[in-house]
Structures are given as structure tokens and as C-alpha cells.
Amino acid sequence: MNSRYLAGISLAVMAVGFIITLFLPDTLLVKIIQGGFEAGLVGGIADWFAVTALFRHPLGLPIPHTSLLTRNRDKIIRSLISAMENELLNKESIEAKLRHFKLFPFAVSAITRQLGKKTIRRELIDLVIPPISRIPLEPVSRFIASGLADYAQKADLQAAGNKVLAHALNERYDEKALDHILTQVHEWALRPASRDKLGEIASEQLENINLGGLKGFAFQAFAGMMNAESLGGILQNILLSTVSNLQQEDSEYRESILREVRVQLFQVVDEENNWDRIKDWTRATLEGEAANVFMMERLEELRGLIVGMLERERDSGGRHLFIMYRSIIRDLSKDQEKINAWEERLLQGIIGVVGRNHYRLGQLVKENLDQMDNDTLVHMLEEKVGNDLQWIRVNGAICGFIVGLILTVIQLLVA
């Protein structure tokens, strides 16, 4: 039964009982019972008045010190907020609770339970694919190109060039490059077609040479005895002999060529203007439309590879995703110090957020209470605590009845 109805019934019982005793014979028992009903009626009415005065004016009469809730609304709200902020949900208690909460095991357990389900893994991958497919590549391309250009402008290319050149010389790449060129020349010179080509070139050049006098006569006699094949053979032998000589490590000509190459390389590296021109060319190239098109094509290819990989992973149920997750967690679990450090940083961040926004709890409560009018607020409180308060009325009537019985008996004994 609703306690409100029970309280009303208890008061009605006391009133009816008292009225009935007024018409009964004036015996000792009736006097005792009448005293009990009278005291119970007084106690019930008094408690009804007290309970009602908390929420509204009894009988609608503006009796002083009644309707306490609505009259002291602001004071009650401030007290409630103060109690919540400073006692019930103060910063220290929240921080203490957070410090006893292990974030890493809780997060790992929750994530593992979810990722253990194939449907969840597929849904997770499905959530990732559309954003990747919609990423605008133009800004990304421009950003990468700009970053590379800025890096090239700030980089000490000259120092890098010196390091590269020193490493190349230490590894004897200059000699290896020369040997490679000489090998290719030697192979080319050995070919019959190359010999014939050398003969044709030499024969054409001899025809274009004009010398007068005795030298001219002697030269013409020599040229008349030599044909293209003979000239090609001579030049072929000269070229092969020269290449063979340059391939010898103790060759004076070889060392002279390498020395000159090294000098020229160091001169190129040490010339600052060369690096400035390289930087300018790099920036112009990276910021040009051709570089942007090239970058866009590569990014599109990369996106296609990523999306294709994710689609295959989704179709297979996300098995590799779960394997990768377990591997990461397994490695993390071995490094307890790192876990503790991460938890501490995360905890400090949460505590900081709570500390900075703790006052918002009171603001939220006040805003919600301010949105209620008096009738709504009273109705809400009556719904929450009204039933318990009605038991005060019931207990008042019952206690009054018992006390009335006792007092009436004492009064009769004394009289």
C-alpha cells in the first residue's frame, strides 16, 4: 500500500477512534483508549503539519516557516552543490578512486573481448576503409612537396656532399667506376662492327685534311696506302692497348686520371653556388606541376594498395589484425615499467582534466535544478523521499497513541 494512503488512514483511524470513545460509557478502559486515540490524533496531525510544511503551505494557508523547500530553494541548492563538491565528490576522493583503478588491464581486457569477435573486426575495418578512400590527395601532395622543399632549403647539402664523397673515395668507388667504364669500352672495341666504324670515321677525317708541300705529299701517299679496314684495325689496337694500360693499377696514366677526377669532384662539392643552384632547382621542381602529378600518382597507388590490403583482411575476418594486436599487447606486457609510466601519464592527464572541470559538476546540478519550477522540484523530491516522510506521520500517530495510553494510565493512577 502507498505510504501516503497509509498515513492518511492512520490519522483517520485515530480521529474515528477518538470520536467513537466520546459516545462510549465512561469506564476506565474507555478513558485509557480515549487518551491513546487523542494523543495519536494530536501526534498524527502534528507530524502531518511538519511533513507538509517541508514542501508547501498546509491547507494552502501562508503560515510562517512553512513551504520550507520553496522558500529556501537557493540556499538548499547551494548547500547541495557545496556538499557534493567538497564532501561527496571532492577532488581528493575522485583522485583516490582513480589511483586505485588499473587502466591498462581494464583496457586490454575490454579491447581483447571485442577484437576476439570476427564481426567486430570486420566492422572496425569497414569503418577505416571509407575515410582512407575519401582522403583528398591534393593537400597531402602539396604538404609533402612543401615539406621536402623546406627540408632541402634548410639542409646542409654541402656537408652531406662531403660525407658522401669521402665515403665513396674510401670505398674506392671512383676506381670501380673507371674500371667499369674501361671494361665497357674494351668490350665495345673488340667488336668487328666497332673496328669498322672506327675505320670509317678515320677515313672520312683523313679526306678532310689538307696539307701543302712535302708534308702534304707524304701524307697523301700514306693515306693512299691505308684503307678503312686498315685504319680501323690500327685504331682498334691503339684503343685496346690504351684501355689495357689504364686497367693496370700501377699505371701512371690511370693514377693521373683518378687524381684529376678526385680534384674535380672536391671542387664541385666545395663550390657553394652549386648547392644553392641545386636547392633552387629542387624547390622549383618539387613545387612544380609535374612533381605534383607524380606525387599524386604515387599517393593514389599507395592508397589503392592500402585499401586492397584492408579489403582482403576484412574478407578473411581480420585475422592478421588480431594477430598484430596480440603481438603488440604481448610485447607491451613484458615491459612493466613502460606500462606503469603510460598509466601514470594517462592518470595525471585524467586527474588534471577532473581538477580543471570539477566545478562543472556543481554548475551542471545548478543548471538542471534551475530549469525546474517549484512545483516540479517539489514533485520530484516527494517522489524520491515522500513515501519515507509519510512514515513519519504513521509513526507519529502510532507513537502518540502508545504515549497517550501510558500518560492516561499514569494520570488515572495519580488521581
RODO-2510 file (C-alpha; in nm, 4 decimals, decimal comma):
residues 415
     n   res          X          Y          Z
     1     m     0,0000     0,0000     0,0000
     2     n     0,1215     0,3534    -0,0745
     3     s     0,2634     0,5041     0,2448
     4     r     0,0795     0,8296     0,1754
     5     y    -0,2533     0,6485     0,1886
     6     l    -0,1383     0,4541     0,4944
     7     a    -0,0529     0,7816     0,6718
     8     g    -0,3977     0,9192     0,5920
     9     i    -0,5627     0,6002     0,7101
    10     s    -0,3667     0,6065     1,0367
    11     l    -0,4787     0,9646     1,1012
    12     a    -0,8373     0,8783     1,0124
    13     v    -0,8283     0,5769     1,2459
    14     m    -0,7125     0,7966     1,5330
    15     a    -0,9829     1,0549     1,4618
    16     v    -1,2615     0,7969     1,4285
    17     g    -1,1412     0,6121     1,7363
    18     f    -1,1388     0,9287     1,9403
    19     i    -1,4897     1,0250     1,8238
    20     i    -1,6263     0,6794     1,9000
    21     t    -1,4867     0,6882     2,2555
    22     l    -1,6802     1,0083     2,3160
    23     f    -2,0063     0,8115     2,2890
    24     l    -1,8984     0,5086     2,4878
    25     p    -1,9684     0,4603     2,8602
    26     d    -1,7250     0,6466     3,0826
    27     t    -1,5331     0,3401     3,2043
    28     l    -1,1676     0,3075     3,2975
    29     l    -1,0800     0,1170     2,9792
    30     v    -1,2616     0,3688     2,7590
    31     k    -1,0717     0,6564     2,9245
    32     i    -0,7399     0,4858     2,8634
    33     i    -0,8250     0,4102     2,4987
    34     q    -0,9648     0,7602     2,4512
    35     g    -0,6385     0,9084     2,5809
    36     g    -0,4430     0,6937     2,3351
    37     f    -0,6576     0,7957     2,0381
    38     e    -0,6415     1,1592     2,1420
    39     a    -0,2625     1,1598     2,1688
    40     g    -0,2346     0,9619     1,8432
    41     l    -0,4586     1,2156     1,6681
    42     v    -0,2512     1,5040     1,8002
    43     g     0,0761     1,3321     1,7046
    44     g    -0,0502     1,2433     1,3568
    45     i    -0,1759     1,5970     1,2924
    46     a     0,1488     1,7460     1,4212
    47     d     0,3607     1,5208     1,2022
    48     w     0,1338     1,5812     0,9020
    49     f     0,1829     1,9528     0,9541
    50     a     0,5612     1,9116     0,9833
    51     v     0,5923     1,6934     0,6740
    52     t     0,3617     1,9122     0,4673
    53     a     0,5421     2,2284     0,5809
    54     l     0,8578     2,0985     0,4169
    55     f     0,7033     2,1124     0,0689
    56     r     0,4107     2,3547     0,0773
    57     h     0,1782     2,5623     0,2963
    58     p    -0,0513     2,3309     0,4976
    59     l    -0,4098     2,3710     0,3759
    60     g    -0,2832     2,6467     0,1459
    61     l    -0,2504     2,8886     0,4386
    62     p     0,0616     3,1110     0,4341
    63     i     0,1623     3,0089     0,7845
    64     p     0,5089     3,1394     0,8824
    65     h     0,8013     2,8962     0,8489
    66     t     0,6151     2,6610     0,6133
    67     s     0,6845     2,5673     0,2497
    68     l     1,0464     2,5493     0,3567
    69     l     1,1762     2,3922     0,0357
    70     t     1,0492     2,6628    -0,1992
    71     r     1,1312     2,9477     0,0399
    72     n     1,4902     2,8280     0,0853
    73     r     1,5388     2,6905    -0,2637
    74     d     1,8583     2,8821    -0,3441
    75     k     2,0098     2,8070    -0,0047
    76     i     1,9308     2,4365    -0,0379
    77     i     2,0782     2,4242    -0,3906
    78     r     2,3974     2,5958    -0,2750
    79     s     2,4253     2,3592     0,0198
    80     l     2,3679     2,0598    -0,2050
    81     i     2,6336     2,1743    -0,4522
    82     s     2,8776     2,2543    -0,1710
    83     a     2,8247     1,9124    -0,0112
    84     m     2,8719     1,7379    -0,3457
    85     e     3,1856     1,9328    -0,4434
    86     n     3,3555     1,9380    -0,1024
    87     e     3,2396     1,6162     0,0616
    88     l     3,0652     1,3639    -0,1629
    89     l     3,2603     1,4155    -0,4890
    90     n     3,5602     1,6242    -0,3877
    91     k     3,8784     1,6227    -0,5934
    92     e     4,0715     1,4166    -0,3401
    93     s     3,8170     1,1338    -0,3298
    94     i     3,7967     1,1209    -0,7101
    95     e     4,1765     1,1143    -0,7392
    96     a     4,1995     0,8392    -0,4776
    97     k     3,9456     0,6280    -0,6680
    98     l     4,1262     0,6848    -0,9975
    99     r     4,4615     0,5844    -0,8494
   100     h     4,3177     0,2509    -0,7384
   101     f     4,1878     0,1874    -1,0897
   102     k     4,4230    -0,0082    -1,3205
   103     l     4,3730     0,1376    -1,6655
   104     f     4,5926    -0,0960    -1,8719
   105     p     4,4440    -0,4329    -1,7632
   106     f     4,0919    -0,2941    -1,7904
   107     a     4,1505    -0,1502    -2,1380
   108     v     4,3300    -0,4632    -2,2624
   109     s     4,0573    -0,6903    -2,1300
   110     a     3,7794    -0,4824    -2,2858
   111     i     3,9528    -0,4458    -2,6232
   112     t     4,0515    -0,8134    -2,6359
   113     r     3,6947    -0,9245    -2,5727
   114     q     3,5720    -0,7080    -2,8586
   115     l     3,8514    -0,7859    -3,1064
   116     g     3,8061    -1,1559    -3,0371
   117     k     3,4800    -1,1360    -3,2308
   118     k     3,5157    -1,1681    -3,6077
   119     t     3,2166    -0,9405    -3,6721
   120     i     3,3723    -0,6636    -3,4630
   121     r     3,6999    -0,6889    -3,6544
   122     r     3,5171    -0,6695    -3,9860
   123     e     3,3126    -0,3723    -3,8708
   124     l     3,6277    -0,1992    -3,7492
   125     i     3,7980    -0,2449    -4,0866
   126     d     3,4804    -0,1284    -4,2642
   127     l     3,4958     0,1889    -4,0561
   128     v     3,8555     0,2534    -4,1620
   129     i     3,8258     0,1934    -4,5379
   130     p     3,5825     0,4782    -4,6332
   131     p     3,7850     0,7585    -4,4671
   132     i     4,1019     0,6362    -4,6367
   133     s     3,9225     0,6234    -4,9728
   134     r     3,7928     0,9791    -4,9263
   135     i     4,1176     1,1427    -4,8171
   136     p     4,1849     1,4351    -5,0578
   137     l     4,5279     1,3684    -5,2028
   138     e     4,5915     1,7170    -5,3405
   139     p     4,6570     1,8770    -4,9987
   140     v     4,8634     1,5760    -4,8941
   141     s     5,0748     1,6015    -5,2082
   142     r     5,1276     1,9746    -5,1619
   143     f     5,2146     1,9232    -4,7962
   144     i     5,4748     1,6559    -4,8736
   145     a     5,6270     1,8602    -5,1553
   146     s     5,6417     2,1714    -4,9382
   147     g     5,7978     1,9745    -4,6537
   148     l     6,0624     1,8245    -4,8817
   149     a     6,1372     2,1650    -5,0339
   150     d     6,1737     2,3260    -4,6906
   151     y     6,3944     2,0423    -4,5755
   152     a     6,6150     2,0773    -4,8834
   153     q     6,6477     2,4531    -4,8221
   154     k     6,7460     2,4065    -4,4570
   155     a     6,9653     2,1006    -4,5058
   156     d     7,3438     2,1397    -4,5151
   157     l     7,3853     1,9756    -4,8532
   158     q     7,7499     2,0705    -4,8756
   159     a     7,8383     1,8839    -4,5568
   160     a     7,6302     1,5895    -4,6745
   161     g     7,8065     1,6002    -5,0109
   162     n     8,1494     1,5962    -4,8429
   163     k     8,0489     1,2953    -4,6337
   164     v     7,9160     1,1100    -4,9367
   165     l     8,2258     1,1910    -5,1402
   166     a     8,4606     1,0883    -4,8574
   167     h     8,2720     0,7605    -4,8181
   168     a     8,2784     0,6987    -5,1934
   169     l     8,6542     0,7562    -5,2096
   170     n     8,7173     0,5414    -4,9029
   171     e     8,5229     0,2604    -5,0696
   172     r     8,7176     0,3290    -5,3951
   173     y     8,4012     0,3853    -5,5922
   174     d     8,5939     0,6179    -5,8266
   175     e     8,8275     0,3343    -5,9241
   176     k     8,5363     0,0918    -5,9580
   177     a     8,3543     0,3391    -6,1808
   178     l     8,6640     0,3857    -6,4012
   179     d     8,7167     0,0100    -6,4229
   180     h     8,3534    -0,0350    -6,5237
   181     i     8,3850     0,2270    -6,7972
   182     l     8,7114     0,0762    -6,9226
   183     t     8,5560    -0,2709    -6,9277
   184     q     8,2629    -0,1453    -7,1347
   185     v     8,4997     0,0364    -7,3719
   186     h     8,7172    -0,2742    -7,4030
   187     e     8,4151    -0,4916    -7,4859
   188     w     8,2940    -0,2347    -7,7396
   189     a     8,6347    -0,2059    -7,9042
   190     l     8,6634    -0,5828    -7,9504
   191     r     8,3573    -0,5950    -8,1731
   192     p     8,4197    -0,6115    -8,5508
   193     a     8,1458    -0,3571    -8,6068
   194     s     8,3264    -0,1142    -8,3763
   195     r     8,6521    -0,1642    -8,5701
   196     d     8,4722    -0,0956    -8,8976
   197     k     8,3100     0,2156    -8,7536
   198     l     8,6465     0,3469    -8,6321
   199     g     8,7911     0,2857    -8,9802
   200     e     8,5069     0,4759    -9,1490
   201     i     8,5466     0,7722    -8,9160
   202     a     8,9260     0,7809    -8,9611
   203     s     8,8986     0,7524    -9,3414
   204     e     8,6492     1,0414    -9,3556
   205     q     8,8695     1,2583    -9,1360
   206     l     9,1803     1,1839    -9,3496
   207     e     8,9990     1,3028    -9,6594
   208     n     8,9240     1,6359    -9,4896
   209     i     9,2878     1,7037    -9,4014
   210     n     9,4726     1,9366    -9,6483
   211     l     9,8499     1,9772    -9,6145
   212     g    10,0789     2,1511    -9,8621
   213     g    10,4366     2,0866    -9,9668
   214     l    10,6369     1,7832    -9,8844
   215     k    10,4250     1,7005    -9,5784
   216     g    10,1170     1,7008    -9,7939
   217     f    10,2780     1,4731   -10,0484
   218     a    10,3911     1,2291    -9,7772
   219     f    10,0502     1,2359    -9,6059
   220     q     9,8670     1,1700    -9,9310
   221     a    10,0989     0,8789   -10,0033
   222     f    10,0265     0,7339    -9,6570
   223     a     9,6515     0,7842    -9,6949
   224     g     9,6606     0,6180   -10,0339
   225     m     9,8114     0,3043    -9,8860
   226     m     9,5605     0,2816    -9,5998
   227     n     9,2001     0,1778    -9,6413
   228     a     8,9151     0,1957    -9,3880
   229     e     8,9738    -0,1584    -9,2681
   230     s     9,3420    -0,0978    -9,2021
   231     l     9,2749     0,2279    -9,0258
   232     g     9,0050     0,0592    -8,8143
   233     g     9,2423    -0,2164    -8,7115
   234     i     9,5121     0,0318    -8,6126
   235     l     9,2715     0,2424    -8,4072
   236     q     9,1197    -0,0703    -8,2513
   237     n     9,4634    -0,1909    -8,1391
   238     i     9,5534     0,1543    -8,0069
   239     l     9,2241     0,1746    -7,8123
   240     l     9,2581    -0,1769    -7,6702
   241     s     9,6188    -0,1136    -7,5737
   242     t     9,5292     0,2124    -7,4034
   243     v     9,2396     0,0547    -7,2121
   244     s     9,4591    -0,2375    -7,1022
   245     n     9,7211     0,0056    -6,9780
   246     l     9,4626     0,2102    -6,7830
   247     q     9,3284    -0,1071    -6,6223
   248     q     9,6655    -0,1746    -6,4618
   249     e     9,6676    -0,0494    -6,1002
   250     d    10,0261     0,0752    -6,1283
   251     s     9,9569     0,2673    -6,4491
   252     e    10,0807     0,6248    -6,4344
   253     y     9,8045     0,7424    -6,6664
   254     r     9,5419     0,5655    -6,4588
   255     e     9,6603     0,7367    -6,1421
   256     s     9,6708     1,0723    -6,3222
   257     i     9,3107     1,0326    -6,4418
   258     l     9,1868     0,9294    -6,0955
   259     r     9,3722     1,2199    -5,9339
   260     e     9,2126     1,4671    -6,1723
   261     v     8,8680     1,3143    -6,1196
   262     r     8,9059     1,3474    -5,7430
   263     v     9,0215     1,7076    -5,7681
   264     q     8,7261     1,7971    -5,9864
   265     l     8,4833     1,6215    -5,7527
   266     f     8,6119     1,8092    -5,4476
   267     q     8,5931     2,1368    -5,6386
   268     v     8,2310     2,0679    -5,7292
   269     v     8,1437     1,9783    -5,3688
   270     d     8,3239     2,2792    -5,2197
   271     e     8,1544     2,5285    -5,4529
   272     e     7,8633     2,6793    -5,2507
   273     n     7,6983     2,8219    -5,5602
   274     n     7,6488     2,4705    -5,6908
   275     w     7,4498     2,3759    -5,3817
   276     d     7,2474     2,6965    -5,3963
   277     r     7,1556     2,6155    -5,7546
   278     i     7,0668     2,2598    -5,6516
   279     k     6,8408     2,3916    -5,3726
   280     d     6,6702     2,6356    -5,6078
   281     w     6,6244     2,3659    -5,8685
   282     t     6,4911     2,1235    -5,6038
   283     r     6,2334     2,3745    -5,4750
   284     a     6,1229     2,4697    -5,8243
   285     t     6,0935     2,1041    -5,9230
   286     l     5,9051     1,9957    -5,6098
   287     e     5,6637     2,2864    -5,6287
   288     g     5,6064     2,2383    -5,9996
   289     e     5,3015     2,0792    -6,1533
   290     a     5,4956     1,7791    -6,2834
   291     a     5,6130     1,6904    -5,9330
   292     n     5,2589     1,7328    -5,8016
   293     v     5,1216     1,4992    -6,0681
   294     f     5,3941     1,2453    -5,9931
   295     m     5,3260     1,2681    -5,6193
   296     m     4,9505     1,2349    -5,6718
   297     e     5,0001     0,9220    -5,8815
   298     r     5,2245     0,7648    -5,6171
   299     l     4,9825     0,8539    -5,3370
   300     e     4,6933     0,7102    -5,5360
   301     e     4,8888     0,3890    -5,5867
   302     l     4,9683     0,3780    -5,2148
   303     r     4,6044     0,4326    -5,1252
   304     g     4,4991     0,1563    -5,3622
   305     l     4,7467    -0,0817    -5,2013
   306     i     4,6267     0,0062    -4,8508
   307     v     4,2561    -0,0232    -4,9379
   308     g     4,3142    -0,3511    -5,1193
   309     m     4,5058    -0,4895    -4,8235
   310     l     4,2303    -0,3826    -4,5831
   311     e     3,9588    -0,5338    -4,8015
   312     r     4,1431    -0,8652    -4,8147
   313     e     4,1917    -0,8505    -4,4401
   314     r     3,8207    -0,7798    -4,3903
   315     d     3,7215    -1,0712    -4,6146
   316     s     3,9467    -1,3026    -4,4129
   317     g     3,7810    -1,1941    -4,0891
   318     g     4,0536    -0,9595    -3,9677
   319     r     4,2739    -1,2440    -3,8506
   320     h     4,6009    -1,0594    -3,9115
   321     l     4,4627    -0,7544    -3,7325
   322     f     4,4002    -0,9628    -3,4209
   323     i     4,7420    -1,1295    -3,4503
   324     m     4,9094    -0,7906    -3,4743
   325     y     4,7106    -0,6647    -3,1746
   326     r     4,8072    -0,9682    -2,9644
   327     s     5,1708    -0,9263    -3,0623
   328     i     5,1694    -0,5628    -2,9560
   329     i     4,9995    -0,6425    -2,6244
   330     r     5,2380    -0,9331    -2,5613
   331     d     5,5402    -0,7083    -2,6153
   332     l     5,3925    -0,4347    -2,4001
   333     s     5,3151    -0,6763    -2,1184
   334     k     5,6840    -0,7647    -2,0938
   335     d     5,7778    -0,4048    -2,0185
   336     q     5,6001    -0,3284    -1,6917
   337     e     5,7958    -0,0076    -1,6393
   338     k     5,6694     0,1344    -1,9667
   339     i     5,3124     0,0316    -1,8795
   340     n     5,3402     0,1985    -1,5401
   341     a     5,4818     0,5120    -1,6992
   342     w     5,1997     0,5262    -1,9544
   343     e     4,9358     0,4657    -1,6895
   344     e     5,0851     0,7371    -1,4715
   345     r     5,0898     0,9884    -1,7573
   346     l     4,7344     0,8980    -1,8551
   347     l     4,6214     0,9124    -1,4919
   348     q     4,7832     1,2516    -1,4437
   349     g     4,6059     1,3723    -1,7567
   350     i     4,2680     1,2466    -1,6316
   351     i     4,3261     1,3939    -1,2846
   352     g     4,4218     1,7233    -1,4443
   353     v     4,1042     1,7250    -1,6538
   354     v     3,8958     1,6399    -1,3469
   355     g     4,0653     1,9119    -1,1460
   356     r     4,0138     2,1752    -1,4129
   357     n     3,6499     2,0791    -1,4704
   358     h     3,5448     1,9779    -1,1196
   359     y     3,3436     2,2967    -1,0765
   360     r     3,1314     2,1956    -1,3749
   361     l     2,9650     1,9254    -1,1632
   362     g     2,8099     2,1918    -0,9455
   363     q     2,7245     2,4020    -1,2493
   364     l     2,5517     2,1058    -1,4103
   365     v     2,3458     2,0339    -1,0999
   366     k     2,2528     2,4017    -1,0636
   367     e     2,1569     2,4346    -1,4299
   368     n     1,9343     2,1277    -1,4115
   369     l     1,7683     2,2442    -1,0897
   370     d     1,7208     2,5983    -1,2243
   371     q     1,5262     2,4542    -1,5169
   372     m     1,2646     2,3188    -1,2740
   373     d     0,9894     2,5346    -1,1330
   374     n     0,8875     2,4976    -0,7699
   375     d     0,6034     2,2552    -0,8386
   376     t     0,8294     2,0278    -1,0472
   377     l     1,1051     2,0353    -0,7846
   378     v     0,8603     1,9591    -0,5033
   379     h     0,7046     1,6769    -0,7034
   380     m     1,0451     1,5265    -0,7756
   381     l     1,1506     1,5312    -0,4104
   382     e     0,8175     1,3908    -0,2985
   383     e     0,8610     1,1077    -0,5469
   384     k     1,2070     1,0337    -0,4087
   385     v     1,1611     1,0815    -0,0316
   386     g     0,7894     1,1496     0,0128
   387     n     0,6995     0,7891     0,0895
   388     d     0,9613     0,7704     0,3641
   389     l     0,8419     1,1030     0,5082
   390     q     0,4853     0,9735     0,5195
   391     w     0,6034     0,7046     0,7584
   392     i     0,6823     0,9872     0,9980
   393     r     0,3113     1,0605     1,0070
   394     v     0,2262     0,6927     1,0591
   395     n     0,4884     0,6581     1,3312
   396     g     0,3692     0,9851     1,4876
   397     a     0,0132     0,8575     1,5120
   398     i     0,1196     0,5181     1,6490
   399     c     0,3726     0,6599     1,8939
   400     g     0,1203     0,9248     2,0013
   401     f    -0,1379     0,6532     2,0614
   402     i     0,1046     0,4492     2,2753
   403     v     0,2288     0,7538     2,4651
   404     g    -0,1339     0,8637     2,5172
   405     l    -0,2175     0,5265     2,6682
   406     i     0,0782     0,5458     2,9033
   407     l     0,0085     0,9069     3,0054
   408     t    -0,3618     0,8354     3,0632
   409     v    -0,2770     0,5380     3,2841
   410     i    -0,0286     0,7483     3,4811
   411     q    -0,2850     1,0281     3,5132
   412     l    -0,5511     0,7846     3,6438
   413     l    -0,3074     0,6302     3,8894
   414     v    -0,2001     0,9666     4,0230
   415     a    -0,5612     1,0857     4,0514
***
